Amino acid sequence: MARGVDSIRRTALGALGAVLLLLGVALLVLPGPGLLLVFAGVVLLARAVPALDRFVAPVRVRAMRAAEESVSSWWRIAGSVSVGLFLLAAGLAWGLVPELPYSGWATGASLIISSVALFALLVWSHRRVQADRRGSAPASEGTR
């Protein structure tokens, strides 16, 4: 019985990992957290198929570097916030204005969800970078 449950778990992890990987690849060229979704997909796939474990570390390094670069300066943060606000406004417009092409709440909701994901990942990246900076501060600075 345990073998059947393990097989179902591995299949579910593999399917979810594949979906996240495909979404991440699509978001590499579309607005969204592409590399982080690719990383999440690879992690889940590696849990389902241990032979794929060798791909986790290189993708993690690239995803974390991209997350750090996204909050490396106030200009980048301001640009990301501007894009997020634009996506939010566009989502509301597409949901409320029927004259727009492909209007409706399906399109509007996808844009709004993209903006929420962008803001959540921006906050996560900023907190992660700030925690890394505090953790790597010299001991003399921490005693002041």
Secondary structure, 3 states (H helix, E strand, C coil): CHHHHHHHHHHHHHHHHHHHHHHHHHHCCCCCCHHHHHHHHHHHHHHHCHHHHHHHHHHHHHHHHHHHHHCCCHHHHHHHHHHHHHHHHHHHHHHHCCCCCCCCHHHHHHHHHHHHHHHHHHHHHHHHHHHHHHHCCCHHHHCC
